[in-house]
Amino acid sequence: MYYNEFERDFIELKFMNHKYKSIDLFAGIGGIRVGFERAGFETVFANDFDAYCKATYDLNFENIPLTVADIAEVKSKNLPDFDILLGGFPCQPFSIAGYRRGFLDTGRGDLFYEIIRILKDKKPQAVFLENVKNLKAHDGGRTFNIISEALTDLGYHLKSQILNSMDYGNVPQNRERLYIVGFKSMAAHNVFEFPKPLNLTKKISEILDENVDKKYYYNESILYPQLLKAITSRNTVYQWRRVYVRENKSGVCPTLTANMGTGGHNVPLIKDDKGIRKLTPRECARLQGFPDSFKLPKGLPDTKLYKQFGNSVTVSVIGRVASQIVKALESKENVYRKTDSKKDQLLRTLA
């Protein structure tokens, strides 16, 4: 034997304790980043087109601030090396709530190809993408097939699944999203599994604040008589649907959207001791699994914060998927295959 057991363990630990680096594209306010950093990833670059997101992002992530630019302006040669690309690319072109124009929605739907460009140039070990549930069925499944084929052509082995936040993130929000995970290594792909569902234990009452500013109440609004007639339960989240109130009897909040709080439909409403009000931005953050330590800029209008959390992701779901990705990358099957040549070189030096 050319080496002792201590030396073997040292070599294997050296290759199994790698700090995986990620880039955060279409980052928004950093929901995907929060989830992946919980799992041990290190963010080395972040980008989004929305300048308003920068105030929230930079307040929470001072070490790697948000680069505000069109993704087409992000040159691969200027990016640091990374192990996984993270991207919650624009969902409106594929959403049931939008026009569902898909790749025809120039400037949004075609941004997926910027992801392909960066993956082709940088060749990271893995890719993680998030989008609306309808992406899988859009255009009779052709859109998803195009995305899958493009990633497969680059050598990524894919797994995808639709996860509901209330089933996989233990948050009382009915939010179904499509998650796509790809690995260059077939060994990692074979080991990877999406997380198992959880029992929902958190209730709407647990995310609500007791002392809420009066600006969130409708008591003096011309809508108040109509709302008062329709909103009767304190254990239910309601929605203002432009001209009527919809009761959500499932005991959870409906999907948070980017247009809530801006005069559009789907504004989540509740009844408490002081009257009828909409959810606050902080309460929306909790429904997305953000910790209370996540800071909200004081100078940013609520309309922007509502949009940011409606556009964001459920952090608790992301964190669970990210942990599964780590397990796959750190699995013995993948580590041995990935590091064989380097490990053999080290072992030979001990002969």
C-alpha positions as CSV (number, residue, x, y, z in Angstrom):
1,M,0.0,0.0,0.0
2,Y,1.4,3.4,-1.0
3,Y,-0.4,5.5,1.6
4,N,-1.9,5.1,5.1
5,E,-5.6,5.5,6.1
6,F,-5.0,9.1,7.4
7,E,-3.6,10.2,4.1
8,R,-6.5,8.6,2.2
9,D,-9.0,10.4,4.5
10,F,-7.2,13.7,4.0
11,I,-7.3,13.4,0.2
12,E,-11.0,12.4,0.1
13,L,-12.0,15.2,2.5
14,K,-10.0,17.7,0.4
15,F,-12.3,17.0,-2.5
16,M,-15.5,16.5,-0.6
17,N,-15.5,19.8,1.3
18,H,-15.6,22.1,-1.7
19,K,-17.3,25.4,-1.3
20,Y,-19.6,25.6,-4.3
21,K,-19.8,29.0,-6.0
22,S,-23.0,30.3,-7.6
23,I,-24.1,33.2,-9.8
24,D,-27.5,34.7,-9.2
25,L,-29.2,35.8,-12.5
26,F,-32.6,37.5,-12.7
27,A,-31.9,37.8,-9.0
28,G,-34.7,40.2,-8.0
29,I,-34.3,40.7,-4.3
30,G,-32.2,37.5,-3.8
31,G,-34.7,34.9,-2.7
32,I,-32.9,32.1,-4.6
33,R,-29.6,33.3,-3.2
34,V,-31.0,33.1,0.4
35,G,-32.1,29.5,-0.1
36,F,-28.8,28.4,-1.7
37,E,-26.6,30.2,0.8
38,R,-28.5,28.4,3.6
39,A,-27.4,25.2,1.9
40,G,-23.8,26.3,1.9
41,F,-23.3,27.9,-1.5
42,E,-21.2,31.0,-2.0
43,T,-22.6,33.7,-4.3
44,V,-19.9,35.3,-6.5
45,F,-22.1,37.4,-8.9
46,A,-25.6,38.8,-9.0
47,N,-27.6,40.5,-11.8
48,D,-31.0,41.9,-12.4
49,F,-32.5,44.5,-14.7
50,D,-34.8,46.2,-12.1
51,A,-33.0,49.1,-10.4
52,Y,-35.5,49.1,-7.6
53,C,-34.4,45.7,-6.6
54,K,-30.9,46.9,-5.9
55,A,-32.0,48.9,-2.8
56,T,-33.4,45.7,-1.2
57,Y,-30.7,43.4,-2.5
58,D,-27.7,45.5,-1.5
59,L,-29.2,46.1,2.0
60,N,-29.1,42.4,2.6
61,F,-26.0,41.3,0.6
62,E,-23.3,43.9,1.0
63,N,-20.4,41.6,0.0
64,I,-21.7,40.8,-3.5
65,P,-24.1,43.7,-4.5
66,L,-26.6,43.5,-7.4
67,T,-25.3,44.5,-10.8
68,V,-28.1,46.3,-12.6
69,A,-27.9,45.7,-16.3
70,D,-29.6,44.0,-19.2
71,I,-28.6,40.3,-19.1
72,A,-27.4,40.6,-22.7
73,E,-24.8,43.1,-21.4
74,V,-23.4,40.5,-19.0
75,K,-20.3,39.2,-20.8
76,S,-19.2,35.7,-19.9
77,K,-15.6,36.6,-20.0
78,N,-16.2,39.1,-17.2
79,L,-17.9,36.6,-14.9
80,P,-15.9,34.9,-12.1
81,D,-15.7,31.1,-12.2
82,F,-18.7,29.3,-10.7
83,D,-20.1,25.9,-10.1
84,I,-23.8,26.5,-10.6
85,L,-26.0,29.0,-12.4
86,L,-29.1,30.1,-10.6
87,G,-31.9,31.7,-12.6
88,G,-35.6,32.5,-12.0
89,F,-35.9,33.9,-15.5
90,P,-39.0,36.1,-16.3
91,C,-42.2,34.1,-15.9
92,Q,-44.8,36.5,-17.4
93,P,-44.5,35.2,-20.9
94,F,-45.5,31.8,-19.8
95,S,-47.9,32.6,-17.0
96,I,-51.6,32.0,-17.1
97,A,-52.0,35.4,-15.6
98,G,-50.1,37.0,-18.5
99,Y,-50.5,36.9,-22.3
100,R,-48.6,33.5,-22.5
101,R,-46.6,34.6,-25.6
102,G,-43.6,32.6,-24.5
103,F,-40.5,33.1,-26.7
104,L,-42.4,35.5,-28.9
105,D,-42.4,38.0,-26.0
106,T,-39.2,39.7,-27.1
107,G,-37.1,41.0,-24.3
108,R,-38.6,38.6,-21.7
109,G,-39.4,35.3,-23.2
110,D,-36.2,35.1,-25.2
111,L,-34.0,35.9,-22.2
112,F,-33.7,32.1,-21.6
113,Y,-31.2,32.1,-24.5
114,E,-28.9,34.4,-22.5
115,I,-28.8,31.7,-19.9
116,I,-27.8,29.2,-22.6
117,R,-25.1,31.6,-23.8
118,I,-23.5,31.9,-20.4
119,L,-23.8,28.1,-19.7
120,K,-22.1,27.4,-23.1
121,D,-19.3,29.8,-22.3
122,K,-18.6,29.0,-18.7
123,K,-19.6,25.3,-18.5
124,P,-20.5,25.1,-14.8
125,Q,-21.2,21.8,-13.1
126,A,-24.9,22.5,-12.6
127,V,-27.8,24.7,-13.4
128,F,-31.0,25.6,-11.4
129,L,-34.0,27.3,-13.0
130,E,-37.3,28.3,-11.6
131,N,-40.5,29.4,-13.4
132,V,-44.3,29.2,-13.3
133,K,-46.1,25.9,-13.5
134,N,-47.6,26.8,-16.9
135,L,-44.1,26.7,-18.5
136,K,-44.4,23.0,-18.7
137,A,-47.7,23.1,-20.6
138,H,-47.1,26.3,-22.6
139,D,-47.7,25.9,-26.3
140,G,-48.6,22.3,-25.9
141,G,-45.4,21.4,-24.2
142,R,-43.2,22.7,-27.1
143,T,-41.7,25.5,-25.1
144,F,-40.5,23.2,-22.3
145,N,-39.2,20.8,-24.9
146,I,-37.1,23.6,-26.5
147,I,-35.7,24.5,-23.1
148,S,-34.9,20.9,-22.2
149,E,-33.3,20.2,-25.6
150,A,-31.1,23.4,-25.3
151,L,-29.9,22.4,-21.9
152,T,-29.4,18.7,-22.9
153,D,-27.4,19.8,-26.0
154,L,-25.0,21.5,-23.6
155,G,-24.4,18.3,-21.7
156,Y,-26.8,18.8,-18.8
157,H,-28.8,15.9,-17.4
158,L,-32.1,17.2,-16.3
159,K,-34.7,16.6,-13.6
160,S,-37.8,18.8,-13.2
161,Q,-40.8,18.9,-10.8
162,I,-43.6,21.2,-9.9
163,L,-43.5,22.0,-6.1
164,N,-46.2,23.8,-4.2
165,S,-44.9,26.1,-1.4
166,M,-47.5,24.9,1.1
167,D,-46.4,21.3,0.5
168,Y,-42.7,21.7,0.3
169,G,-41.9,24.9,2.1
170,N,-44.2,24.8,5.2
171,V,-45.6,28.2,4.4
172,P,-49.3,28.9,4.1
173,Q,-49.3,30.0,0.5
174,N,-50.7,28.1,-2.5
175,R,-47.8,28.6,-4.9
176,E,-47.0,26.1,-7.6
177,R,-43.7,26.6,-9.4
178,L,-41.6,24.5,-11.8
179,Y,-38.1,23.7,-10.8
180,I,-35.5,22.5,-13.2
181,V,-32.1,21.0,-12.0
182,G,-29.4,20.0,-14.4
183,F,-26.0,18.4,-13.8
184,K,-23.0,17.8,-16.1
185,S,-22.3,14.7,-14.2
186,M,-24.7,11.7,-14.8
187,A,-23.6,10.4,-11.4
188,A,-24.9,13.6,-9.6
189,H,-28.0,13.5,-11.7
190,N,-28.7,9.9,-10.7
191,V,-28.2,10.7,-7.0
192,F,-30.3,13.9,-7.0
193,E,-33.9,13.7,-5.8
194,F,-36.3,16.6,-5.2
195,P,-37.3,17.0,-1.5
196,K,-40.2,15.0,-0.1
197,P,-43.4,16.9,0.8
198,L,-43.9,18.2,4.4
199,N,-46.9,18.5,6.6
200,L,-48.1,22.1,6.7
201,T,-47.9,23.3,10.3
202,K,-47.6,27.0,9.9
203,K,-50.9,28.9,9.9
204,I,-51.8,32.3,8.5
205,S,-52.2,33.7,12.0
206,E,-48.5,33.0,12.7
207,I,-47.3,35.3,9.9
208,L,-49.5,38.2,10.9
209,D,-48.4,41.3,12.8
210,E,-50.4,42.6,15.8
211,N,-49.7,46.3,15.4
212,V,-50.2,47.3,11.7
213,D,-50.2,50.9,10.4
214,K,-53.6,52.3,9.6
215,K,-52.6,52.9,6.0
216,Y,-53.1,49.2,5.3
217,Y,-56.8,49.3,6.3
218,Y,-59.8,49.8,4.1
219,N,-62.0,51.2,6.9
220,E,-62.3,54.6,5.2
221,S,-62.2,53.4,1.6
222,I,-65.3,53.6,-0.6
223,L,-64.8,49.8,-1.1
224,Y,-65.3,49.2,2.7
225,P,-69.1,48.5,2.6
226,Q,-68.6,45.9,-0.1
227,L,-65.6,44.4,1.6
228,L,-67.4,44.3,5.0
229,K,-70.3,42.4,3.5
230,A,-68.0,39.8,1.9
231,I,-65.2,39.4,4.4
232,T,-66.6,37.7,7.4
233,S,-64.0,35.2,8.7
234,R,-60.8,36.0,10.6
235,N,-59.2,32.8,9.6
236,T,-59.4,33.3,5.9
237,V,-57.4,35.2,3.3
238,Y,-59.6,37.0,0.7
239,Q,-58.8,38.5,-2.7
240,W,-60.1,41.7,-4.3
241,R,-60.8,40.6,-7.9
242,R,-61.3,44.0,-9.5
243,V,-65.1,44.0,-9.0
244,Y,-65.8,41.3,-6.4
245,V,-64.3,39.6,-3.4
246,R,-63.1,36.0,-3.6
247,E,-62.9,33.8,-0.4
248,N,-60.0,31.3,-0.2
249,K,-61.4,28.4,1.8
250,S,-58.3,26.3,1.8
251,G,-56.9,28.0,4.9
252,V,-53.8,29.4,3.0
253,C,-53.0,32.5,1.1
254,P,-53.4,32.5,-2.7
255,T,-50.3,32.9,-4.9
256,L,-48.7,36.2,-4.2
257,T,-48.3,38.2,-7.5
258,A,-46.3,41.2,-8.7
259,N,-49.4,43.3,-9.2
260,M,-50.8,43.0,-5.7
261,G,-51.2,46.3,-3.9
262,T,-51.0,48.3,-7.1
263,G,-54.7,48.5,-7.9
264,G,-54.7,45.2,-9.7
265,H,-56.5,42.0,-8.7
266,N,-55.3,39.3,-6.3
267,V,-54.7,41.7,-3.4
268,P,-54.6,39.5,-0.3
269,L,-57.1,40.8,2.4
270,I,-57.7,39.7,5.9
271,K,-60.0,40.8,8.8
272,D,-58.6,41.5,12.3
273,D,-59.6,43.4,15.4
274,K,-59.2,46.8,13.8
275,G,-61.0,46.1,10.5
276,I,-60.3,44.9,7.0
277,R,-56.8,45.3,5.6
278,K,-54.3,44.0,3.1
279,L,-51.2,42.1,4.0
280,T,-48.2,44.2,4.7
281,P,-44.9,43.7,2.8
282,R,-43.3,42.0,5.8
283,E,-46.2,39.5,6.0
284,C,-45.8,38.8,2.3
285,A,-42.1,38.2,3.0
286,R,-43.0,35.6,5.6
287,L,-45.4,33.9,3.2
288,Q,-42.4,33.6,0.9
289,G,-40.3,32.0,3.6
290,F,-38.0,35.0,4.2
291,P,-36.7,35.3,7.7
292,D,-37.5,38.4,9.7
293,S,-33.8,39.3,9.6
294,F,-34.3,40.1,5.9
295,K,-34.3,43.9,5.7
296,L,-36.8,46.1,3.9
297,P,-35.6,49.5,2.7
298,K,-37.4,52.2,4.6
299,G,-37.4,54.6,1.6
300,L,-38.9,52.2,-0.9
301,P,-42.7,52.6,-1.6
302,D,-44.9,49.6,-0.6
303,T,-45.9,49.2,-4.2
304,K,-42.3,48.3,-5.1
305,L,-42.0,45.9,-2.1
306,Y,-45.2,44.1,-3.0
307,K,-44.0,43.7,-6.5
308,Q,-40.6,42.4,-5.3
309,F,-42.0,39.8,-3.0
310,G,-44.7,38.8,-5.5
311,N,-42.0,38.3,-8.1
312,S,-39.7,36.4,-5.7
313,V,-39.5,32.8,-4.7
314,T,-40.4,30.8,-1.6
315,V,-37.0,30.7,0.2
316,S,-37.8,27.6,2.2
317,V,-38.5,25.5,-0.9
318,I,-35.4,26.8,-2.6
319,G,-33.3,25.9,0.4
320,R,-34.6,22.3,0.5
321,V,-33.9,21.9,-3.2
322,A,-30.4,23.4,-2.8
323,S,-29.6,21.0,0.0
324,Q,-30.5,18.1,-2.3
325,I,-28.2,19.5,-5.0
326,V,-25.4,19.6,-2.5
327,K,-26.0,16.0,-1.5
328,A,-25.8,15.0,-5.2
329,L,-22.6,17.0,-5.8
330,E,-21.0,15.7,-2.6
331,S,-22.1,12.1,-3.1
332,K,-19.3,9.6,-3.3
333,E,-20.5,8.5,-6.7
334,N,-20.1,12.0,-8.1
335,V,-17.0,13.0,-6.1
336,Y,-15.0,9.9,-7.1
337,R,-15.9,10.2,-10.7
338,K,-15.2,14.0,-10.8
339,T,-11.9,13.9,-9.0
340,D,-10.4,10.5,-10.1
341,S,-7.6,12.0,-12.1
342,K,-6.6,14.6,-9.6
343,K,-6.9,12.2,-6.7
344,D,-4.8,9.6,-8.5
345,Q,-2.1,12.2,-9.1
346,L,-2.0,13.0,-5.4
347,L,-1.9,9.4,-4.4
348,R,1.0,8.8,-6.7
349,T,2.9,11.5,-5.0
350,L,2.7,9.6,-1.8
351,A,4.2,6.4,-3.3
